[in-house]
Amino acid sequence: MPIGAAIGLAVFALILGAVLGYLISRKVFEKQLKKNPPITEKQIRTMLTMMGRKPSEKQVREIMRGMQQS
C-alpha cells in the first residue's frame, strides 16, 4: 500500500470517527435532557420553601443565573 493511500485512509478514518462521535454524543445528550430535565424556577421555589425560607423573586433569579453560569 503506498504511503499516500495509508495517510488518506488514516485521515478519512479520523474524520469519520469525529463525525460519528459527535452524532452519537449529541443523541445521548438529548436523551439525558429528556430523561432528566434541567431544574426550573418552580423547583427552586419549592426547595427554598421546604428549607423554611420564603423565596423572593430576586433570590430565585440569582440561583438560576448561578446555575446557568456553571
C-alpha positions, 0 to 999 in steps of 0.5 A: 500500500503506498504511503499516500493511500495509508495517510488518506485512509488514516485521515478519512478514518479520523474524520469519520470517527469525529463525525460519528462521535459527535452524532452519537454524543449529541443523541445521548445528550438529548436523551439525558435532557429528556430523561432528566430535565434541567431544574426550573424556577418552580423547583427552586421555589419549592426547595427554598420553601421546604428549607423554611425560607420564603423565596423572593423573586430576586433570590430565585433569579440569582440561583438560576443565573448561578446555575446557568453560569456553571 
